[in-house]
Amino acid sequence: MPPRITLNNALNDVGVNTNVFSVGVGYKVLDHKKLSLRVSLGPSLIWFDGGSGCSTGDYVSDGIALEKYCGEIIPSGTIVAAIEWDVNEQFRLSINDQLIGSFVNGMAVGNNLSGSRKFFTAKNSKFYMSLVARLIYSALHSPAIDNTFNFKLGTEF
């Protein structure tokens, strides 16, 4: 399980800056040369702050007064499933789904689903171009739904 995920969205009214700190155990369900599936779960902590709603107190999501939790560390649990498929030497597909349950007002849920298509510029090259789609729902943010599409250039180490 990744130790930390940081999300920043300046357009949010509540939760401009969000950090998820998690530890846990993971298991590779599939571990083939071109296809892998990993599932992990464990406890986590969420911290979020920033946005006009953290100071005005005007935002409620799923019955939760969000300003009460701005800047607080919230105990949570996280489950992650990730699948990666190397279609060929230059093309990779990935899907990652992270479900978070936070102990706020009973249980506040969040889901971060992302998919990416990564194209490597040449065989055995570490440089790539990638298109990433991310669908995010979080009861602890306003707006609760955030969908993004990114184009990335990068390298693998």
BARODREN-93451 format. One record per residue (C-alpha): residue number from 0; residue in one letter; chain; x, y, z. Coordinates in Angstrom, 3 decimals, padded with zeros to 6 digits. Example, Ala and Ser with C-alpha at 12.3 -4.5 7.8 and 13.67 -1.06 7.14 Angstrom:
% residues 2
VEXFI, 0, A, A, 012.300, -004.500, 007.800
VEXFI, 1, S, A, 013.670, -001.060, 007.140
//
This chain:
% residues 157
VEXFI, 0, M, A, 000.000, 000.000, 000.000
VEXFI, 1, P, A, 001.411, 003.427, -000.826
VEXFI, 2, P, A, 002.468, 005.267, 002.315
VEXFI, 3, R, A, 001.025, 008.626, 001.269
VEXFI, 4, I, A, -001.223, 010.170, -001.335
VEXFI, 5, T, A, -001.423, 013.933, -001.729
VEXFI, 6, L, A, -004.237, 015.628, -003.604
VEXFI, 7, N, A, -004.371, 019.351, -004.299
VEXFI, 8, N, A, -007.329, 021.025, -005.973
VEXFI, 9, A, A, -007.466, 024.819, -005.752
VEXFI, 10, L, A, -011.043, 024.758, -007.076
VEXFI, 11, N, A, -012.420, 022.976, -004.007
VEXFI, 12, D, A, -014.392, 025.026, -001.494
VEXFI, 13, V, A, -013.348, 022.596, 001.267
VEXFI, 14, G, A, -010.276, 020.379, 001.096
VEXFI, 15, V, A, -007.932, 022.243, -001.246
VEXFI, 16, N, A, -005.041, 020.282, 000.285
VEXFI, 17, T, A, -005.570, 016.638, 001.226
VEXFI, 18, N, A, -003.095, 014.060, 002.530
VEXFI, 19, V, A, -003.844, 010.385, 003.085
VEXFI, 20, F, A, -001.239, 008.561, 005.176
VEXFI, 21, S, A, -001.663, 004.793, 005.120
VEXFI, 22, V, A, 000.076, 001.564, 006.025
VEXFI, 23, G, A, -001.146, -001.939, 005.545
VEXFI, 24, V, A, -000.708, -005.263, 003.890
VEXFI, 25, G, A, -000.932, -006.070, 000.226
VEXFI, 26, Y, A, -001.219, -009.202, -001.830
VEXFI, 27, K, A, -000.515, -009.750, -005.510
VEXFI, 28, V, A, -003.509, -011.750, -006.707
VEXFI, 29, L, A, -002.052, -011.997, -010.245
VEXFI, 30, D, A, 001.637, -011.688, -010.962
VEXFI, 31, H, A, 002.303, -012.519, -014.591
VEXFI, 32, K, A, 004.897, -011.026, -016.900
VEXFI, 33, K, A, 002.372, -008.732, -018.645
VEXFI, 34, L, A, -000.527, -008.590, -016.154
VEXFI, 35, S, A, -000.610, -007.905, -012.424
VEXFI, 36, L, A, -003.388, -007.356, -009.878
VEXFI, 37, R, A, -002.599, -006.092, -006.387
VEXFI, 38, V, A, -005.033, -005.708, -003.490
VEXFI, 39, S, A, -004.103, -004.003, -000.229
VEXFI, 40, L, A, -005.824, -002.752, 002.895
VEXFI, 41, G, A, -005.004, -001.127, 006.167
VEXFI, 42, P, A, -005.552, 001.764, 008.525
VEXFI, 43, S, A, -004.978, 005.319, 007.356
VEXFI, 44, L, A, -005.129, 008.920, 008.512
VEXFI, 45, I, A, -006.620, 011.770, 006.479
VEXFI, 46, W, A, -005.797, 015.438, 006.851
VEXFI, 47, F, A, -007.423, 018.151, 004.746
VEXFI, 48, D, A, -007.519, 021.918, 004.906
VEXFI, 49, G, A, -007.912, 024.962, 002.713
VEXFI, 50, G, A, -010.737, 026.605, 000.858
VEXFI, 51, S, A, -013.311, 029.184, 001.790
VEXFI, 52, G, A, -015.562, 026.572, 003.445
VEXFI, 53, C, A, -012.979, 025.817, 006.113
VEXFI, 54, S, A, -013.354, 029.337, 007.506
VEXFI, 55, T, A, -017.011, 030.190, 006.781
VEXFI, 56, G, A, -018.678, 026.982, 007.958
VEXFI, 57, D, A, -021.210, 027.082, 005.120
VEXFI, 58, Y, A, -020.535, 023.635, 003.673
VEXFI, 59, V, A, -022.312, 020.410, 004.578
VEXFI, 60, S, A, -021.760, 017.145, 002.682
VEXFI, 61, D, A, -023.707, 013.955, 003.471
VEXFI, 62, G, A, -024.856, 015.563, 006.733
VEXFI, 63, I, A, -021.274, 016.393, 007.805
VEXFI, 64, A, A, -020.405, 019.991, 008.783
VEXFI, 65, L, A, -017.067, 020.037, 006.954
VEXFI, 66, E, A, -015.437, 023.044, 008.663
VEXFI, 67, K, A, -015.411, 021.086, 011.933
VEXFI, 68, Y, A, -012.843, 018.676, 010.439
VEXFI, 69, C, A, -010.655, 021.137, 008.509
VEXFI, 70, G, A, -007.082, 020.813, 009.783
VEXFI, 71, E, A, -007.926, 017.746, 011.903
VEXFI, 72, I, A, -006.380, 014.283, 011.547
VEXFI, 73, I, A, -009.173, 011.784, 010.880
VEXFI, 74, P, A, -008.756, 008.025, 011.499
VEXFI, 75, S, A, -009.771, 005.978, 008.454
VEXFI, 76, G, A, -009.401, 002.676, 006.667
VEXFI, 77, T, A, -008.241, 002.181, 003.082
VEXFI, 78, I, A, -008.689, -000.587, 000.505
VEXFI, 79, V, A, -006.777, -000.379, -002.784
VEXFI, 80, A, A, -007.037, -002.516, -005.923
VEXFI, 81, A, A, -004.638, -001.937, -008.816
VEXFI, 82, I, A, -004.353, -003.722, -012.138
VEXFI, 83, E, A, -001.599, -003.145, -014.662
VEXFI, 84, W, A, -001.424, -004.656, -018.150
VEXFI, 85, D, A, 001.574, -004.347, -020.464
VEXFI, 86, V, A, -000.207, -004.672, -023.807
VEXFI, 87, N, A, 003.148, -004.677, -025.622
VEXFI, 88, E, A, 006.612, -003.172, -025.092
VEXFI, 89, Q, A, 005.358, 000.363, -025.788
VEXFI, 90, F, A, 001.814, 000.452, -024.379
VEXFI, 91, R, A, 000.574, -000.029, -020.772
VEXFI, 92, L, A, -002.923, 000.204, -019.288
VEXFI, 93, S, A, -003.473, 000.769, -015.555
VEXFI, 94, I, A, -006.543, 001.010, -013.326
VEXFI, 95, N, A, -006.299, 001.940, -009.647
VEXFI, 96, D, A, -009.237, 002.150, -007.226
VEXFI, 97, Q, A, -008.854, 003.437, -003.665
VEXFI, 98, L, A, -011.813, 003.217, -001.267
VEXFI, 99, I, A, -011.505, 005.171, 001.989
VEXFI, 100, G, A, -013.836, 005.007, 004.959
VEXFI, 101, S, A, -013.349, 007.777, 007.532
VEXFI, 102, F, A, -014.712, 007.610, 011.054
VEXFI, 103, V, A, -016.675, 010.857, 010.924
VEXFI, 104, N, A, -020.379, 011.062, 011.762
VEXFI, 105, G, A, -020.527, 007.265, 011.621
VEXFI, 106, M, A, -018.715, 006.551, 008.355
VEXFI, 107, A, A, -017.817, 009.035, 005.605
VEXFI, 108, V, A, -016.698, 007.395, 002.385
VEXFI, 109, G, A, -014.470, 008.407, -000.451
VEXFI, 110, N, A, -013.441, 006.727, -003.684
VEXFI, 111, N, A, -010.571, 007.584, -006.010
VEXFI, 112, L, A, -010.740, 005.697, -009.331
VEXFI, 113, S, A, -008.049, 006.388, -011.905
VEXFI, 114, G, A, -007.146, 004.865, -015.214
VEXFI, 115, S, A, -004.145, 005.589, -017.397
VEXFI, 116, R, A, -002.844, 004.755, -020.830
VEXFI, 117, K, A, 000.918, 004.996, -020.998
VEXFI, 118, F, A, 002.765, 005.042, -024.326
VEXFI, 119, F, A, 006.553, 004.581, -024.353
VEXFI, 120, T, A, 008.285, 006.410, -027.196
VEXFI, 121, A, A, 010.480, 003.457, -028.224
VEXFI, 122, K, A, 011.107, -000.143, -027.238
VEXFI, 123, N, A, 013.141, -000.350, -024.004
VEXFI, 124, S, A, 012.672, 003.398, -023.473
VEXFI, 125, K, A, 011.935, 004.809, -020.023
VEXFI, 126, F, A, 010.316, 007.981, -021.445
VEXFI, 127, Y, A, 006.555, 007.986, -021.878
VEXFI, 128, M, A, 003.430, 009.966, -022.656
VEXFI, 129, S, A, 000.353, 009.243, -020.587
VEXFI, 130, L, A, -003.343, 010.108, -020.505
VEXFI, 131, V, A, -004.884, 009.803, -017.029
VEXFI, 132, A, A, -008.575, 009.965, -016.111
VEXFI, 133, R, A, -009.425, 010.343, -012.411
VEXFI, 134, L, A, -012.901, 010.128, -010.895
VEXFI, 135, I, A, -012.985, 011.201, -007.246
VEXFI, 136, Y, A, -015.824, 011.206, -004.731
VEXFI, 137, S, A, -015.261, 012.314, -001.139
VEXFI, 138, A, A, -017.855, 013.100, 001.484
VEXFI, 139, L, A, -015.188, 015.207, 003.221
VEXFI, 140, H, A, -014.736, 017.713, 000.367
VEXFI, 141, S, A, -016.825, 020.310, -001.375
VEXFI, 142, P, A, -017.608, 019.726, -004.140
VEXFI, 143, A, A, -017.878, 016.028, -003.307
VEXFI, 144, I, A, -017.293, 014.922, -006.922
VEXFI, 145, D, A, -014.134, 015.857, -008.813
VEXFI, 146, N, A, -013.319, 014.456, -012.272
VEXFI, 147, T, A, -010.033, 015.275, -013.984
VEXFI, 148, F, A, -008.143, 014.332, -017.131
VEXFI, 149, N, A, -004.384, 014.862, -017.387
VEXFI, 150, F, A, -001.774, 014.492, -020.082
VEXFI, 151, K, A, 001.652, 013.660, -018.708
VEXFI, 152, L, A, 005.193, 013.374, -020.013
VEXFI, 153, G, A, 007.649, 011.512, -017.843
VEXFI, 154, T, A, 010.225, 008.820, -017.248
VEXFI, 155, E, A, 010.412, 005.678, -015.144
VEXFI, 156, F, A, 013.347, 005.024, -012.840
//
